Amino acid sequence: MVTKTNTDLALIAHLMRRAGFGATLSEIETLSKKPYEVIVDDLLDTSETEWMGEHMVRRFDTEASGMINPPGSQRRWIYRLISSDSPLEEKMTLFWHTIFPAGRDKVINGRVLSDQIDTFRKFSLDKFDDILLQLAKDPAMLIWLDNQDNHKKSINENWGRELLELFSMGVGNYTEDDIKECSRAFTGWSIGNTDYMITRALRDSDWPYGRIAYHYEFKDDDNDKDHKKFLGHEGPLSGEDIIEIICSKENTARFIARHMYHSFVADEVGVPSWNEIEPRDPEAIQILVDAYFKYNHSTKEMMRVLFNSDFFKSPDVRYARIKSPVELAIGLLRMSKEFSIPNRDMIIKNRQVQYMGQQLNEPPSVEGWHEGEEWVDTGTLIERINFASEQLGDIENEGIQSLVSKIHETLSTSDSEELVQACASHMGLIELSTTTRESLKELADTLEDSPSKITAMLRMIGASREYQRA
């Protein structure tokens, strides 16, 4: 029997920070009983995942279940992020939400926004063609980008423009005429019985079952079926044809590959700069582009190639991503186990994530959030550190009690270096820099031996540069 090395464990820890929201040492050791490639396969297999939390939310947080308002739908998703046993499925759902954002300032209805997230989850690892097709029919996106106002005799270009610019190909890979022809193809892709749905959606009388959601309807008599020219193709092109053409282009494969690299490997510059600035690792992007075409546009197979690649496994890309506020908060809440049962205290946590600079279902614009180093400024960094300190220092939470107990059992001396190493290891094999390690040792030397010394160290590691990154 082959014994796992520390390198293997460190690689698994790296994988779980990217494919999930982190893992404790005991969770990493359990995973290490399987070969790395099998762990990846297991993460990608979400076919039998069932989330029992829906019943918990209905019982203990009725407002979040009914989604009478958008914050209710946010809390419902936060609880799923915390409690799901399929972390990659939730990470991919979050991935698509950051690329295809829709917000409550136009959509308003919390259930419609939540239904969109459920759609992202259902199709999170499907063919990119199918994901775009579902997006084009999604009521939240139809409202967000005004396609219910896109008519055969009065074209609205908002959806067509963003489909090409932000959702698939990127600036410079199409013309203004392509935008117009794309928009013509999507005329009639609309909301069913809009007036009735608006009236019903304003009522709270459906409590506790919540608001009624909009639904998609194709209005054939409002669809432009005339001859079109789009990206070199001609004919009476439909919306489905447009998506098929878009997904056949190498620029689309490159666009989605760069998004995957940015979200799962290392921070890139913002999307608006992609046309001027080369990728951080062009060879890695090409590997993902090749996988896109080899596996018939399957995002699942692209992710399998990514996680098994040398560029992902390289120590050079560890801690090369700054965690988004949601990633940071969910990782901490999963570790602390504060919400084994959902409750209205999650309102406070939801607001704290907002103060860090990100609120689910409420992007700042159609571009989504500016990520990477822009997550961290003077104000948001303080919020991030305070949140980590609060979660890791609360010994009343089951997860922190367990963590402190395991660390205490491993300590054989009162040596500060041993304490720092034990805490960093049990929090998920956090690889601390020499500077961070020395600073933590100096702090530990000033503290008296007690269980609170361990929680103090956990809190300081949570504030460290390494923990704030993935």
CORWO-V775381 format. One record per pair of residues at least 12 apart in sequence whose ideal C-beta (glycine too) atoms are under 8 Angstrom apart, sorted by the first residue. I is the first residue (numbers start at 1). J is the second residue. D is the distance in whole Angstrom. If there is no record, write none. Layout:
i=I j=J d=D
i=I j=J d=D
//
This chain:
i=4 j=32 d=5
i=8 j=32 d=6
i=8 j=36 d=7
i=9 j=28 d=6
i=9 j=29 d=7
i=9 j=32 d=6
i=9 j=429 d=6
i=10 j=429 d=6
i=10 j=431 d=7
i=11 j=36 d=6
i=11 j=313 d=6
i=12 j=28 d=5
i=12 j=31 d=5
i=12 j=32 d=6
i=12 j=36 d=7
i=12 j=39 d=7
i=13 j=28 d=5
i=13 j=428 d=5
i=13 j=429 d=4
i=14 j=313 d=8
i=14 j=318 d=5
i=15 j=36 d=8
i=15 j=39 d=7
i=15 j=40 d=7
i=15 j=43 d=8
i=15 j=307 d=6
i=16 j=28 d=7
i=16 j=31 d=7
i=16 j=87 d=7
i=16 j=428 d=7
i=17 j=331 d=8
i=17 j=428 d=7
i=17 j=470 d=4
i=18 j=91 d=8
i=18 j=264 d=5
i=18 j=265 d=8
i=18 j=307 d=8
i=18 j=312 d=8
i=18 j=321 d=8
i=18 j=470 d=6
i=19 j=40 d=8
i=19 j=43 d=5
i=19 j=87 d=7
i=19 j=88 d=5
i=19 j=91 d=6
i=19 j=264 d=7
i=19 j=307 d=7
i=20 j=43 d=8
i=20 j=87 d=3
i=20 j=88 d=6
i=20 j=90 d=8
i=20 j=91 d=6
i=21 j=81 d=7
i=21 j=87 d=6
i=21 j=90 d=8
i=21 j=91 d=7
i=21 j=327 d=6
i=21 j=330 d=5
i=21 j=331 d=4
i=21 j=334 d=6
i=22 j=331 d=4
i=22 j=334 d=7
i=22 j=335 d=7
i=22 j=428 d=5
i=22 j=470 d=8
i=23 j=428 d=6
i=24 j=335 d=7
i=24 j=403 d=7
i=24 j=426 d=6
i=24 j=427 d=7
i=24 j=428 d=6
i=25 j=406 d=8
i=25 j=425 d=5
i=25 j=426 d=5
i=25 j=427 d=8
i=25 j=428 d=7
i=25 j=429 d=6
i=26 j=406 d=7
i=26 j=426 d=8
i=28 j=428 d=7
i=28 j=429 d=6
i=36 j=308 d=8
i=37 j=308 d=6
i=40 j=304 d=6
i=40 j=307 d=5
i=40 j=308 d=6
i=41 j=304 d=8
i=43 j=87 d=7
i=43 j=88 d=4
i=43 j=307 d=8
i=44 j=88 d=7
i=44 j=125 d=7
i=44 j=300 d=6
i=44 j=303 d=6
i=44 j=304 d=6
i=46 j=86 d=5
i=46 j=88 d=7
i=46 j=89 d=4
i=46 j=124 d=8
i=46 j=125 d=7
i=49 j=84 d=8
i=49 j=85 d=7
i=49 j=86 d=4
i=49 j=89 d=6
i=51 j=80 d=6
i=51 j=83 d=7
i=51 j=84 d=6
i=51 j=86 d=8
i=53 j=79 d=6
i=53 j=80 d=6
i=53 j=83 d=5
i=53 j=84 d=7
i=53 j=342 d=7
i=56 j=79 d=7
i=56 j=83 d=8
i=56 j=341 d=6
i=56 j=342 d=6
i=57 j=76 d=6
i=57 j=79 d=6
i=57 j=342 d=5
i=58 j=208 d=8
i=60 j=341 d=5
i=60 j=342 d=5
i=60 j=343 d=6
i=61 j=75 d=6
i=61 j=76 d=8
i=61 j=79 d=7
i=61 j=342 d=4
i=61 j=343 d=6
i=61 j=344 d=6
i=61 j=346 d=7
i=62 j=207 d=8
i=62 j=208 d=5
i=63 j=75 d=8
i=63 j=344 d=8
i=64 j=76 d=4
i=64 j=79 d=7
i=64 j=342 d=7
i=64 j=346 d=8
i=65 j=208 d=7
i=65 j=210 d=7
i=66 j=206 d=8
i=66 j=207 d=6
i=66 j=208 d=5
i=66 j=209 d=6
i=66 j=210 d=3
i=66 j=211 d=7
i=67 j=110 d=4
i=67 j=111 d=4
i=67 j=113 d=8
i=67 j=114 d=5
i=67 j=210 d=5
i=67 j=211 d=6
i=68 j=110 d=7
i=68 j=204 d=6
i=68 j=207 d=7
i=68 j=210 d=6
i=68 j=211 d=6
i=69 j=110 d=5
i=70 j=104 d=4
i=70 j=108 d=7
i=70 j=109 d=8
i=70 j=110 d=4
i=70 j=113 d=6
i=70 j=361 d=6
i=70 j=362 d=7
i=71 j=110 d=8
i=71 j=347 d=7
i=71 j=350 d=6
i=72 j=110 d=5
i=72 j=210 d=8
i=73 j=110 d=4
i=73 j=111 d=7
i=73 j=113 d=5
i=73 j=114 d=4
i=73 j=117 d=8
i=73 j=361 d=6
i=74 j=350 d=5
i=74 j=359 d=7
i=74 j=360 d=5
i=74 j=361 d=6
i=74 j=362 d=8
i=75 j=342 d=7
i=75 j=346 d=5
i=75 j=347 d=7
i=75 j=350 d=6
i=76 j=114 d=6
i=77 j=114 d=7
i=77 j=117 d=6
i=77 j=360 d=6
i=77 j=361 d=8
i=78 j=330 d=7
i=78 j=333 d=8
i=78 j=346 d=6
i=78 j=349 d=7
i=78 j=350 d=6
i=78 j=353 d=8
i=78 j=360 d=7
i=79 j=339 d=6
i=79 j=342 d=5
i=79 j=346 d=7
i=81 j=94 d=8
i=81 j=326 d=7
i=81 j=330 d=5
i=82 j=330 d=6
i=82 j=333 d=5
i=82 j=334 d=6
i=82 j=339 d=6
i=83 j=339 d=8
i=83 j=340 d=8
i=88 j=303 d=8
i=89 j=121 d=6
i=89 j=124 d=6
i=89 j=125 d=8
i=90 j=121 d=7
i=92 j=120 d=8
i=92 j=121 d=8
i=92 j=124 d=4
i=92 j=125 d=6
i=92 j=299 d=8
i=92 j=303 d=8
i=93 j=117 d=6
i=93 j=120 d=5
i=93 j=121 d=4
i=93 j=124 d=5
i=94 j=326 d=6
i=94 j=327 d=8
i=95 j=124 d=8
i=95 j=259 d=8
i=95 j=260 d=8
i=95 j=263 d=5
i=96 j=120 d=4
i=96 j=124 d=6
i=96 j=131 d=7
i=97 j=117 d=7
i=97 j=120 d=6
i=97 j=360 d=7
i=97 j=361 d=8
i=98 j=263 d=7
i=98 j=324 d=8
i=98 j=368 d=5
i=98 j=369 d=6
i=98 j=371 d=8
i=99 j=166 d=8
i=99 j=167 d=7
i=99 j=259 d=6
i=99 j=368 d=7
i=100 j=120 d=8
i=100 j=135 d=6
i=100 j=141 d=7
i=100 j=167 d=6
i=101 j=363 d=4
i=101 j=366 d=7
i=101 j=367 d=8
i=101 j=368 d=4
i=101 j=369 d=8
i=102 j=116 d=6
i=102 j=138 d=8
i=102 j=140 d=4
i=102 j=141 d=5
i=102 j=143 d=8
i=102 j=144 d=4
i=102 j=361 d=7
i=102 j=363 d=8
i=103 j=144 d=7
i=103 j=361 d=6
i=103 j=362 d=5
i=103 j=363 d=5
i=104 j=361 d=6
i=104 j=362 d=6
i=105 j=362 d=7
i=106 j=143 d=6
i=106 j=144 d=5
i=107 j=140 d=5
i=107 j=143 d=5
i=107 j=144 d=6
i=108 j=201 d=8
i=109 j=201 d=5
i=109 j=211 d=6
i=109 j=213 d=7
i=109 j=214 d=7
i=110 j=210 d=8
i=110 j=211 d=7
i=110 j=361 d=8
i=111 j=210 d=6
i=111 j=211 d=5
i=111 j=212 d=7
i=111 j=213 d=4
i=112 j=139 d=5
i=112 j=140 d=5
i=112 j=143 d=7
i=112 j=213 d=5
i=112 j=214 d=5
i=113 j=140 d=5
i=113 j=361 d=4
i=114 j=361 d=8
i=115 j=138 d=8
i=115 j=139 d=7
i=115 j=140 d=7
i=115 j=213 d=5
i=116 j=138 d=5
i=116 j=139 d=8
i=116 j=140 d=4
i=116 j=141 d=7
i=117 j=361 d=7
i=119 j=134 d=5
i=119 j=135 d=8
i=119 j=138 d=6
i=124 j=299 d=8
i=125 j=298 d=8
i=125 j=299 d=5
i=125 j=300 d=4
i=125 j=303 d=7
i=126 j=298 d=7
i=126 j=299 d=7
i=126 j=300 d=7
i=127 j=247 d=8
i=127 j=296 d=7
i=127 j=297 d=5
i=127 j=298 d=6
i=127 j=299 d=7
i=128 j=247 d=6
i=128 j=252 d=7
i=128 j=256 d=6
i=128 j=292 d=7
i=128 j=297 d=5
i=128 j=299 d=6
i=129 j=243 d=6
i=129 j=244 d=6
i=129 j=247 d=4
i=129 j=297 d=6
i=131 j=299 d=7
i=132 j=163 d=8
i=132 j=167 d=7
i=132 j=168 d=7
i=132 j=243 d=5
i=132 j=246 d=7
i=132 j=247 d=7
i=133 j=240 d=7
i=133 j=243 d=5
i=135 j=167 d=7
i=136 j=159 d=8
i=136 j=163 d=8
i=136 j=186 d=7
i=136 j=189 d=6
i=136 j=239 d=6
i=136 j=243 d=7
i=137 j=189 d=7
i=137 j=216 d=4
i=138 j=216 d=7
i=139 j=191 d=6
i=139 j=213 d=7
i=139 j=214 d=4
i=139 j=215 d=6
i=139 j=216 d=6
i=141 j=159 d=8
i=142 j=159 d=8
i=142 j=189 d=7
i=142 j=190 d=7
i=142 j=191 d=6
i=142 j=214 d=8
i=142 j=216 d=7
i=143 j=191 d=7
i=143 j=214 d=7
i=144 j=366 d=7
i=145 j=158 d=5
i=145 j=159 d=4
i=145 j=162 d=6
i=145 j=366 d=7
i=146 j=158 d=5
i=146 j=159 d=7
i=147 j=159 d=4
i=147 j=186 d=6
i=147 j=189 d=6
i=147 j=190 d=7
i=148 j=190 d=5
i=148 j=191 d=5
i=148 j=194 d=7
i=150 j=183 d=6
i=150 j=186 d=6
i=150 j=187 d=5
i=150 j=188 d=8
i=150 j=189 d=7
i=150 j=190 d=8
i=151 j=187 d=6
i=151 j=188 d=8
i=151 j=222 d=5
i=152 j=184 d=8
i=152 j=187 d=5
i=152 j=188 d=7
i=152 j=222 d=5
i=152 j=223 d=6
i=152 j=224 d=5
i=155 j=180 d=7
i=155 j=183 d=5
i=155 j=184 d=6
i=155 j=187 d=7
i=156 j=183 d=7
i=157 j=179 d=6
i=157 j=180 d=7
i=157 j=183 d=5
i=159 j=183 d=7
i=159 j=186 d=6
i=160 j=179 d=5
i=160 j=180 d=7
i=160 j=182 d=4
i=160 j=183 d=3
i=160 j=185 d=8
i=160 j=186 d=6
i=161 j=179 d=5
i=161 j=183 d=8
i=162 j=366 d=6
i=163 j=182 d=6
i=163 j=246 d=7
i=164 j=178 d=7
i=164 j=179 d=6
i=164 j=182 d=6
i=164 j=246 d=7
i=166 j=271 d=7
i=166 j=366 d=6
i=166 j=367 d=6
i=168 j=246 d=5
i=168 j=247 d=8
i=168 j=252 d=5
i=168 j=255 d=6
i=168 j=256 d=8
i=169 j=246 d=7
i=169 j=249 d=7
i=169 j=251 d=5
i=169 j=252 d=5
i=169 j=255 d=6
i=170 j=251 d=7
i=170 j=255 d=5
i=170 j=271 d=7
i=170 j=274 d=6
i=170 j=275 d=6
i=171 j=272 d=8
i=171 j=274 d=8
i=171 j=275 d=5
i=172 j=275 d=5
i=173 j=249 d=7
i=173 j=251 d=4
i=174 j=231 d=6
i=177 j=229 d=7
i=178 j=230 d=6
i=178 j=231 d=6
i=181 j=228 d=4
i=181 j=229 d=6
i=181 j=230 d=4
i=181 j=237 d=7
i=182 j=230 d=6
i=182 j=242 d=5
i=184 j=224 d=4
i=184 j=226 d=8
i=184 j=228 d=6
i=185 j=224 d=7
i=185 j=228 d=6
i=185 j=230 d=7
i=185 j=237 d=5
i=185 j=238 d=6
i=185 j=239 d=5
i=185 j=241 d=7
i=185 j=242 d=5
i=186 j=239 d=5
i=186 j=242 d=7
i=187 j=222 d=6
i=187 j=223 d=5
i=187 j=224 d=5
i=188 j=218 d=6
i=188 j=219 d=4
i=188 j=220 d=6
i=188 j=221 d=7
i=188 j=222 d=4
i=188 j=223 d=3
i=188 j=224 d=8
i=189 j=216 d=7
i=189 j=218 d=6
i=189 j=223 d=8
i=189 j=239 d=6
i=190 j=216 d=8
i=190 j=217 d=6
i=190 j=218 d=7
i=190 j=219 d=5
i=190 j=222 d=7
i=191 j=214 d=5
i=191 j=215 d=7
i=191 j=216 d=7
i=191 j=217 d=6
i=192 j=214 d=7
i=192 j=215 d=5
i=192 j=216 d=7
i=192 j=217 d=3
i=193 j=217 d=7
i=194 j=214 d=8
i=197 j=212 d=7
i=197 j=214 d=5
i=197 j=215 d=8
i=200 j=212 d=5
i=201 j=213 d=8
i=201 j=214 d=7
i=223 j=238 d=8
i=225 j=238 d=8
i=230 j=242 d=6
i=230 j=245 d=6
i=231 j=245 d=5
i=231 j=246 d=7
i=231 j=249 d=7
i=233 j=245 d=5
i=247 j=297 d=6
i=250 j=289 d=7
i=253 j=288 d=8
i=253 j=289 d=5
i=253 j=292 d=4
i=253 j=293 d=6
i=253 j=297 d=8
i=254 j=285 d=6
i=254 j=289 d=5
i=255 j=274 d=8
i=256 j=292 d=7
i=256 j=299 d=7
i=256 j=302 d=8
i=257 j=285 d=5
i=257 j=288 d=4
i=257 j=289 d=5
i=257 j=292 d=7
i=257 j=302 d=7
i=258 j=274 d=6
i=258 j=279 d=6
i=258 j=285 d=6
i=260 j=288 d=6
i=260 j=302 d=6
i=260 j=303 d=7
i=260 j=306 d=6
i=261 j=279 d=7
i=261 j=280 d=7
i=261 j=281 d=7
i=261 j=284 d=6
i=261 j=285 d=6
i=261 j=288 d=7
i=261 j=306 d=8
i=262 j=371 d=7
i=263 j=321 d=8
i=264 j=303 d=8
i=264 j=306 d=6
i=264 j=307 d=8
i=264 j=312 d=7
i=265 j=281 d=8
i=265 j=284 d=7
i=265 j=306 d=7
i=265 j=311 d=7
i=265 j=312 d=6
i=265 j=317 d=5
i=265 j=320 d=7
i=265 j=321 d=8
i=266 j=280 d=6
i=266 j=281 d=7
i=266 j=317 d=5
i=266 j=320 d=4
i=266 j=321 d=6
i=267 j=320 d=6
i=267 j=321 d=5
i=267 j=322 d=6
i=267 j=371 d=7
i=267 j=372 d=4
i=267 j=373 d=7
i=268 j=280 d=6
i=268 j=372 d=7
i=269 j=372 d=8
i=270 j=370 d=6
i=270 j=371 d=8
i=270 j=372 d=8
i=270 j=374 d=8
i=271 j=367 d=7
i=272 j=367 d=7
i=281 j=311 d=6
i=283 j=311 d=7
i=284 j=309 d=7
i=284 j=311 d=4
i=287 j=305 d=7
i=287 j=309 d=6
i=287 j=311 d=7
i=288 j=302 d=6
i=288 j=305 d=7
i=288 j=306 d=6
i=291 j=305 d=4
i=291 j=306 d=8
i=318 j=431 d=7
i=319 j=431 d=7
i=319 j=465 d=8
i=319 j=466 d=6
i=319 j=469 d=4
i=319 j=470 d=7
i=320 j=469 d=7
i=321 j=372 d=8
i=321 j=469 d=6
i=321 j=470 d=5
i=322 j=371 d=8
i=322 j=372 d=6
i=322 j=373 d=6
i=322 j=375 d=5
i=322 j=376 d=6
i=322 j=468 d=7
i=322 j=469 d=5
i=322 j=470 d=8
i=323 j=375 d=8
i=323 j=468 d=6
i=323 j=469 d=6
i=323 j=470 d=5
i=324 j=358 d=6
i=324 j=369 d=7
i=324 j=371 d=6
i=324 j=375 d=6
i=325 j=353 d=5
i=325 j=356 d=4
i=325 j=357 d=5
i=325 j=358 d=4
i=325 j=375 d=7
i=325 j=380 d=7
i=325 j=384 d=7
i=326 j=353 d=6
i=326 j=358 d=6
i=326 j=360 d=7
i=327 j=470 d=7
i=328 j=356 d=7
i=328 j=384 d=6
i=328 j=387 d=7
i=328 j=388 d=7
i=328 j=468 d=7
i=329 j=349 d=7
i=329 j=352 d=7
i=329 j=353 d=5
i=329 j=356 d=7
i=329 j=387 d=6
i=332 j=387 d=7
i=332 j=388 d=6
i=332 j=391 d=4
i=332 j=392 d=7
i=332 j=462 d=7
i=333 j=349 d=7
i=333 j=391 d=7
i=334 j=399 d=8
i=335 j=391 d=7
i=335 j=392 d=8
i=335 j=399 d=5
i=335 j=400 d=8
i=335 j=403 d=7
i=335 j=427 d=7
i=336 j=391 d=5
i=336 j=392 d=7
i=336 j=394 d=7
i=336 j=397 d=4
i=336 j=398 d=8
i=336 j=399 d=4
i=336 j=400 d=5
i=337 j=397 d=6
i=337 j=398 d=4
i=337 j=399 d=3
i=337 j=400 d=8
i=337 j=402 d=8
i=338 j=391 d=7
i=338 j=394 d=7
i=338 j=397 d=5
i=338 j=399 d=7
i=340 j=398 d=7
i=352 j=383 d=7
i=352 j=387 d=5
i=353 j=387 d=8
i=355 j=380 d=8
i=355 j=383 d=5
i=356 j=375 d=8
i=356 j=380 d=5
i=356 j=383 d=5
i=356 j=384 d=5
i=356 j=387 d=7
i=357 j=369 d=7
i=357 j=375 d=6
i=357 j=380 d=5
i=357 j=383 d=8
i=358 j=375 d=8
i=376 j=468 d=7
i=381 j=468 d=8
i=384 j=468 d=6
i=385 j=462 d=8
i=385 j=463 d=4
i=388 j=459 d=7
i=388 j=462 d=3
i=388 j=463 d=6
i=388 j=467 d=7
i=388 j=468 d=8
i=389 j=459 d=4
i=389 j=462 d=6
i=389 j=463 d=6
i=391 j=462 d=7
i=392 j=455 d=7
i=392 j=458 d=4
i=392 j=459 d=5
i=392 j=461 d=8
i=392 j=462 d=5
i=393 j=455 d=5
i=393 j=456 d=8
i=393 j=458 d=7
i=393 j=459 d=5
i=395 j=451 d=7
i=395 j=455 d=6
i=400 j=455 d=7
i=400 j=458 d=7
i=403 j=426 d=6
i=403 j=427 d=7
i=403 j=458 d=7
i=404 j=451 d=6
i=404 j=454 d=5
i=404 j=455 d=6
i=404 j=458 d=8
i=406 j=426 d=6
i=407 j=419 d=8
i=407 j=422 d=5
i=407 j=423 d=6
i=407 j=426 d=5
i=407 j=454 d=5
i=408 j=451 d=7
i=408 j=454 d=6
i=410 j=422 d=5
i=410 j=426 d=8
i=414 j=449 d=5
i=416 j=440 d=8
i=416 j=441 d=5
i=416 j=444 d=4
i=416 j=445 d=5
i=417 j=437 d=8
i=417 j=441 d=6
i=419 j=444 d=5
i=419 j=453 d=7
i=419 j=454 d=7
i=419 j=457 d=6
i=420 j=432 d=7
i=420 j=437 d=6
i=420 j=440 d=5
i=420 j=441 d=6
i=420 j=444 d=6
i=420 j=457 d=7
i=420 j=461 d=8
i=423 j=454 d=7
i=423 j=457 d=5
i=423 j=458 d=6
i=423 j=461 d=6
i=424 j=461 d=6
i=427 j=458 d=7
i=427 j=461 d=6
i=427 j=462 d=8
i=427 j=467 d=7
i=430 j=461 d=6
i=430 j=464 d=8
i=430 j=466 d=5
i=430 j=467 d=6
i=431 j=466 d=7
i=432 j=461 d=8
i=432 j=464 d=7
i=432 j=466 d=6
i=433 j=465 d=7
i=433 j=466 d=7
i=436 j=464 d=5
i=436 j=465 d=7
i=436 j=466 d=6
i=440 j=457 d=7
i=440 j=460 d=6
i=440 j=461 d=7
i=440 j=464 d=8
i=443 j=456 d=8
i=443 j=457 d=8
i=443 j=460 d=6
i=444 j=457 d=6
//
